[in-house]
Amino acid sequence: MTSIQKTYLFSTIQFLGLSSAFLAFIFVINNFIIFNFGTSGFLHTLKIGGVFGLPMPKSGFSSQAFMLGILQTAVIFGTIGYSAFRAFSICNLRADAKFLEWISAYIVRAAFWAVLIVGLTDAILSFLRVEGFHKVLFGNSVGEAIALPSARGLYIHIPLMIISALIALRDKSVSLIWLTLLVVVAEFLIVIARFIYGYEQTFMGDLVRFWYAALFLFASAYTLKEDGHVRVDVFYAGLKRKTKSVLNMIGIILFGVPLCWLILVRGMWGKSSLINSPMLNFETSMSGFGMYVKYIMAAFLVIFALSMVFQFTAYLLNSMADIEEKINDDESNEEVNA
């Protein structure tokens, strides 16, 4: 009877964990669909938007927008149903954990390639604009478009992000070490340009800050996977593996996953929220001749929250598998990950 209760409890936790991770991803996608295409979304489709502080627009929704809202709602219910199927029918904790780790790693890989390619491209465009070469090379119309944040974002940044996502499908490694090297190289070039050649522009510092912020936020999920975060504890290291797993489960359920959802909900709930506002308006820095990537830096919080919620959930499922399989402290990592 105890074994049955434990299995049901773990299946319920697995269901909630999978639902939370997948719905976080869908929440981000739906967020952009709602605010860019004016769809009704999940809450307004079910006529409960007012309960959550989202009044119905005075103009209402068009039939097309409402149909898209129905599709969004169907995807959400389908995701919940799929999570229930995985948890209560298949119930393979290790396989689900491995799949979630792959998603987390892919998000980080795609983000890495995006900040690398977009950062270099935008820095070059900013240099051309500062020196007045952009109109000479691209003509007046294209040169003027390059100077507009929205045009540069829509026609240069977003296509490069799509290419980055495709590259990340082929690249299986997490290449954050190269981002560290790039930050050092960029800072070194600033020192050389400033103190030897007397040349300094705003976009040079913007590039360093762009990559530096990406390094710290993107590396968090990978560090969690490798158990590399600094633990401020006194007793944890000396505990048995089962006790560690229980504590990890409690920490993830009470603090880890809620933190990720707090970032997403607070930052993306409304059009003027802290994350949505910069991204929807292609916000740039106050300096007119810097890089046009400030709005992308706001999106770093989305990447952080998504990659961490998937990795937290994978960590949760692996901890439950340790308890279920009665993994001992003296068993090898190969046996754990088998």
N, C-alpha and C positions, 0 to 999 in steps of 0.2 A: 504493500500500500504506500509506503514511504517513497519507494522508487517511482511509482506511478505519479505521485504528487510532485516529486522533483522534476520528472520528465515534463509534466504539464506546465510547471512553473518556468522551466527553461525554454519550452516552446513559446510560451507567452512573451517572455523577455526577448527571445529571438524575433518574434513577430513585431513587437514594438520597436526593436532596434532596426530591423530591415525597413519597416514602414517609415521610421524617422529619417533614415539616410536617404532613401529613394524620394520621399516627399520633399526633403530639403532641396534636392536637385530640381525637382519639378517646380517647387516654389520659385526658384530663381528664374527658370525659363518662363513660367507663367507671368512673373513680374514684368518682364520685358514685353511680352505679348500684350498684356493689359495696358501698359502705359504708352506703348508705341502704336498699337492698333486699335485701342479703345474697346476691347472685348469686355463682356460682362464678367468673366472670371467665375471662379467657383462659388464665392459667397453671394454675388448678385444673381447668379443662375438659380441658386436655391432660395432666393428671396430672404436672406439672413444678413445682408451687408450692414444694415442699420444696427444690428446687435453688436457688431464689432467696430462701430464708429465710422462706417463707410456708407454715407447716404447715397441714394440713387441719384444719378445726374438728372437735372431738370429736363434735358433733351431726351432722356431715355437712351436705349440702345437700338441700333439698327438690327434688322433681321440677320444680316451676315455676322455682326458682332455677337449676337445672342447665340447663333449656331456655333461659333467658335467657342463661346463660353460653355456650351453643352459638351463640346469635344474635350475641353479642358477638364470639366467635371468628370467625364467618363474616364479620362486618363488617371485622375486621382483615385477614383473607386477601383479601377483596374489594378493600379499599383498596390492598393491596400489588399485586394484579393490575391494578387500574386505573392505578396509578403506572407499572407496567411497560409497559402499553399506551401511555400518553402518551409515555413516554420512548423506546421502541424502535420504535413504529409511527408515531405522529404526529410526534413529535420537533420540536415548534415551541417553541423556547426563549422567544422574545418573548411569544407568546400565554400560555404557562404563567406567565411572570414577571408579566405584567399581571394574570392571574387571582389569583395569590398576593398581589399588592399590594392588590387589591380586598378580599380576605379580611382582610388585616391592617388596612386602613383601616376596614372594617366593624366589626371587633372593637373598635377604638379609638372609633369613633363610638357604638356601643352602650354601651360603658363610660362615655363622656362623659355621655350622656343619663341613664344610670343614676345616676351620682354626683350629677348636677345635681338630678334629681327626688327621689331617695331622700334626698339631703342636706337639701334644703329641707323635705321632708315630715317627716323625723325630727327636724329642729331645731324645727319647729313643735310636734310632739308632745311633745318634751322640755320646751319652754317651758310648754305647758299642764300637764304633770305637775308641774313645779317650782312653778308658781303654784297648783296644785290645781284647775285648771279642767277637767281631763280627765273626771272623773266627772260634773261638772255638765253637760258638753256631750254625753257619750256614754253616761251611765248607769254604774252600779256595775260590772256584769259586763264591759262593753266597756272601761271605765276600768281595771279590774284587769288585763285582758288586755294593754292597751297598756303596762303596767308590766313585763310579762314579755318578756324578750329573744326567746324562741322564738316567741311569738305575734306579736310585732311583725315578726320576720323572715319568718315563714311567710305571714302574712295581709296584710302591708303592703309589705315590702321586695321579696319575690319577684314579686308581681303588678306592681309598679312597674318591676322589671327587665324583665319580659316586654314591657310597654308600651314601654319604652325601646328594646328590640331591634326592635320594629316601627317605631318612629319612625326609627331608624337606617337602615331599608330605604329610606325616602323621602328622607332627608337625605343628600345626596351629598358634602357638604363635611366636612372635619375641623375641628371647631369648638373647638379647644383654646385659641384666643385668647380666647374668651369665658370659659373656665375661669380664665384668668389674670386677667381683669377681675373675675370673681366673688370670687377670693381677695382682691384689693385692696379691693373693696367690703365684704366681710365683715370684714376687718381694720379698715377705717375705721369701720364701725359699732360694733365693739368699743371703739375709742378714744373715740368719741362717747358711748356708753353708760356707759363707766367713768369718764371724767373730767368729763363734764358732768352726767350724771344719777345717777352713783354706783351704777349697776346692772351687775352682772357675774355670769354663771353659767357653769358648766363646759361646757355644750353649745355656747356661743359659740366657745370655743377649739377644741372638738372639730370644729366645722364647718370652721374654717380649716385644721386639720391634715388633715382628710378630703380636702378639695379640693386642698390643697397636695401631698399625697402622690400623688394621682391625676394631677396636672399633670406631675410629673416622670417617673412611670413610664409614663404613657400616651403622652407626647410622644416617647419614645425611638424608636419605630418610624417615626413621621412624620419625625423629624429624620434618621434613617438614609436614608429614601427621598429626602429633599432634600439628602443629603450635607452635613448641617449639623453633624455631630459634630466636635469639635475633634480634629485629628490631631496626635499628638505624634510627629513625624517630622522628618527632616532632608533626606532624598533623594526622598521620594515625589512631591512637587509637580513636580519636574523630570523625572520618568520619562515614557517613552512610554506611550500609552494601553494597548497590549497588555501591557506590563510591569505597569502598574497593575492591569489585569484579573487577571493571574496572581496577583499579591500579594493582591488582594481574595479570590480563590478560596481561596487557602491560609489566609488569616485566618479566613474564614467556616467552612471545613471543620474547622480545628484548634481554633478558639477560639469563634466566634460560636454556631454550632448546638450544640456540646457544652455551652456555658454555659446555654443555654435548657433543654436536657434535664436538666442537673444541678439546676436550680431545680425543675423539675417532679418529678423522681424523688425527690430528697431531701425535698421539701416535701410530697409526696402519696403516698409509697409505703405508709405504714401509717396506721391510724386515729389514732394519736397523733403523727403527723408535724407539722412546724412549720406547714404551711398547712392540713392537714386538720383538726387538732384545734380551732382557733378556729372554722372554718366549720361543722363538724358540731355544735358545741356552742353556736353563736350567742354566742360570747364577747363580753363587754362590758368597758369600762374599770372600774377600781376605784371610781371615783366613781359612786354610784348614781343621780345625777341628770344624768349626761351623755348624749350620744347613744349609741344602740345600734348602732354601725356598725364597731366594732373588728374583727369577724369579716370584714366586707367589705374592710377594709384589708388583711387577710391575702390575700384573693383578688386584690388588685392585683398581687401577684407572679405569679399565674397569667396575668392579662391581659398583663403585661409579657412573660412568657416566650412566650406564644402569638403575640402580635403581632410580637415580634422574630424568632421562628423562621420565620414566614411571610415577613417582610420580608428577613431574611438569605437565605432560599432564593431569593426573587425577585432579590435583588442578585447571588446566585451565578449564576443562569441568564442574567441580563443580561450579566454579565462573560464567560460562555462564549460568548454570542452576539456580543459585541464581537470576541472572538478568531476565532470561526468566520467572521464576515462581514468580517474584516480592516478594522475601523473605524479610521480614522486620526485623529490629534489635531486636524486642521483641519476635520473634518466636523462639521456642526451637530447640535445635540441633536434637531432635528426628524427628521433622517435616522436617528439612533440609535433613536428611539422609534417609527419608522414601522412 
